[in-house]
Amino acid sequence: MATLINDRIDVRISKEQKELIKFASELSGFKNLTEFVVFCINKEANKIIIENNQVLKSIEDKKIFIDAILNPPQPNTKLKKAQSNYLKFLESNEVNNSKV
């Protein structure tokens, strides 16, 4: 049978923060503040992990993404044309906005 080992985290918060958290804990029906805090931290940690894995599902995806950020490819013809069109768009809007 596995032995359950409890660990601790110490957190310093303001009195106002503690009162707010305690009130939310009571409203939510938790037996004590610790139970509420552990529940909320666990929920948020799982949410962060799920969100992170939705964007970049594997370690390989993350490596490819980081490599693309650190070593971007040279702009191709289509990208250069898109930038040119965007700059023309901005210039035409500046002219139209100054007339108004």
C-alpha positions in Angstrom: 0.0 0.0 0.0 1.4 3.4 -1.0 2.2 5.8 1.8 0.8 9.3 1.5 3.4 12.0 2.2 2.2 15.5 2.8 4.3 18.4 1.8 4.0 22.1 2.6 4.1 25.4 0.9 4.4 28.6 2.8 2.9 31.7 1.3 2.9 35.2 2.6 -0.2 37.3 1.8 -1.7 40.5 3.1 -4.4 40.4 5.7 -6.9 41.7 3.1 -6.0 38.9 0.7 -6.4 36.3 3.4 -9.8 37.7 4.4 -10.9 37.7 0.7 -9.8 34.1 0.2 -11.4 33.0 3.4 -14.7 34.6 2.5 -14.6 32.9 -1.0 -13.8 29.6 0.7 -16.8 29.9 3.0 -19.1 30.9 0.2 -17.9 27.9 -1.8 -18.6 25.5 1.1 -15.1 24.3 1.8 -14.3 22.9 5.2 -11.2 25.0 5.7 -9.0 27.5 4.0 -6.3 25.0 3.1 -8.8 22.7 1.3 -10.0 25.7 -0.8 -6.5 26.9 -1.6 -5.3 23.5 -2.7 -8.5 23.0 -4.8 -8.0 26.4 -6.5 -4.2 25.9 -7.1 -4.8 22.4 -8.5 -7.6 23.7 -10.8 -5.5 26.6 -12.1 -2.4 24.4 -12.6 -4.4 21.9 -14.7 -5.9 24.7 -16.7 -2.5 26.2 -17.5 -1.1 22.8 -18.5 -4.1 22.0 -20.8 -3.9 25.5 -22.4 -0.1 25.0 -23.0 -0.6 21.6 -24.5 -3.3 22.8 -26.8 -1.0 25.3 -28.5 2.1 23.2 -28.7 1.2 19.5 -28.2 4.7 17.9 -28.1 8.2 18.7 -27.1 9.1 18.6 -30.8 6.4 21.2 -31.6 7.9 23.4 -28.9 11.4 23.0 -30.3 10.2 23.9 -33.8 8.4 26.9 -32.5 11.4 28.2 -30.5 13.7 27.5 -33.5 11.4 29.6 -35.8 11.5 32.5 -33.3 15.2 32.4 -32.7 16.1 31.7 -36.4 13.4 33.1 -38.6 13.6 32.3 -42.3 14.3 35.1 -44.8 11.1 36.8 -46.1 9.8 35.4 -49.4 8.2 37.3 -52.3 4.7 36.9 -50.9 5.6 38.2 -47.5 7.5 41.2 -49.0 4.4 42.0 -51.2 2.1 41.7 -48.2 4.3 44.2 -46.3 4.3 46.6 -49.2 0.5 46.4 -49.4 0.2 47.0 -45.7 2.5 50.0 -45.8 0.5 51.5 -48.7 -2.7 50.8 -46.8 -1.3 52.7 -43.8 -0.2 55.6 -45.9 -3.6 55.9 -47.6 -5.3 55.9 -44.2 -3.0 58.6 -42.9 -3.9 60.8 -45.8 -7.6 60.1 -45.4 -7.4 60.7 -41.6 -5.6 64.0 -42.0 -8.3 65.3 -44.4 -11.1 64.6 -41.8 
